[in-house]
Amino acid sequence: MIKRAATFAESCLAEALPTRWRHVQAVAAKAAHVSTTLPATDAEVLVAAAWLHDVGYAPDIVDTGFHSLDGARHLLLEGFPQRIAGLVAYHSCAIFEATERGLADQLTAEFEYERSPVADALWYADMTTGPHGHSLSVSDRLGEVRQRYGPEHLVTRFWAQAEPTLVEAVTRAEQRLDTQPM
């Protein structure tokens, strides 16, 4: 499943959105590292979801303009498991963005919101990886997003609400990493 996810993500992003593709590659690598804290079946789901988390940005996939929902819907059409689509649908506090965009009812009707070490690890991998694939703290990542979008942008507005939830998830993932022998 991981190889299929990586190949699919590459086909969607590498040529059309090379910067996004660098981010996705780094998120997947970080997820593979974090996956050592999980049972094998969960580890595979995590790494596959990391490869796929941003496919909704691909020009051929964009529908609503909300990448988490667009990507998750497309993953189901491509035959990826519902669990992976759900992790993509809700990655990195996407419910807050869905609410801001008026799409929360659609998101919650179509996908299950998983609260688990796998979801935490996906959020950690995404939100500690910059847009060019470099590692950074979650606070630095949120600052980078705010600077990139500006104070009035929808993305900046939803992060103001989502930040505590996101930081808690990232902290849980970091604590799991700290307790694992490497």
NORPEJO-V530133 format. One record per residue. N is the residue number from 0. RES is the residue in one letter. OMEGA is omega in whole degrees, -180 to 180 (999 if undefined). Layout:
# NORPEJO-V530133
n = <N:N>
res = <RES:RES>
omega = <OMEGA:OMEGA>
This chain:
# NORPEJO-V530133
n = <0:1:2:3:4:5:6:7:8:9:10:11:12:13:14:15:16:17:18:19:20:21:22:23:24:25:26:27:28:29:30:31:32:33:34:35:36:37:38:39:40:41:42:43:44:45:46:47:48:49:50:51:52:53:54:55:56:57:58:59:60:61:62:63:64:65:66:67:68:69:70:71:72:73:74:75:76:77:78:79:80:81:82:83:84:85:86:87:88:89:90:91:92:93:94:95:96:97:98:99:100:101:102:103:104:105:106:107:108:109:110:111:112:113:114:115:116:117:118:119:120:121:122:123:124:125:126:127:128:129:130:131:132:133:134:135:136:137:138:139:140:141:142:143:144:145:146:147:148:149:150:151:152:153:154:155:156:157:158:159:160:161:162:163:164:165:166:167:168:169:170:171:172:173:174:175:176:177:178:179:180:181>
res = <M:I:K:R:A:A:T:F:A:E:S:C:L:A:E:A:L:P:T:R:W:R:H:V:Q:A:V:A:A:K:A:A:H:V:S:T:T:L:P:A:T:D:A:E:V:L:V:A:A:A:W:L:H:D:V:G:Y:A:P:D:I:V:D:T:G:F:H:S:L:D:G:A:R:H:L:L:L:E:G:F:P:Q:R:I:A:G:L:V:A:Y:H:S:C:A:I:F:E:A:T:E:R:G:L:A:D:Q:L:T:A:E:F:E:Y:E:R:S:P:V:A:D:A:L:W:Y:A:D:M:T:T:G:P:H:G:H:S:L:S:V:S:D:R:L:G:E:V:R:Q:R:Y:G:P:E:H:L:V:T:R:F:W:A:Q:A:E:P:T:L:V:E:A:V:T:R:A:E:Q:R:L:D:T:Q:P:M>
omega = <-179:-180:179:180:-179:180:180:180:178:-179:-180:-166:-168:-178:-175:-174:-173:177:177:180:177:177:-177:179:-180:177:180:178:179:178:178:177:-178:-176:178:179:-173:170:-173:-178:177:179:179:178:180:-176:176:179:178:176:-171:-168:-177:180:179:173:-176:-177:-179:-177:-177:176:-179:-173:177:-168:-179:180:180:179:-179:178:-179:178:176:177:180:176:175:-178:179:-179:179:178:178:177:176:-178:-175:-173:174:174:-177:179:178:177:178:179:180:-178:-177:-177:-177:180:179:-179:-177:178:-173:-173:178:180:-179:173:-173:173:178:179:178:-178:177:179:178:-178:-180:-170:170:178:-178:-176:179:176:-180:178:175:179:178:180:177:178:179:176:178:179:180:180:-178:-175:-179:-169:-175:-176:178:-179:178:180:-178:178:177:179:-172:-171:-179:180:-180:-179:177:180:179:179:177:179:179:178:177:179:-179:-177:-179:174:180:999>
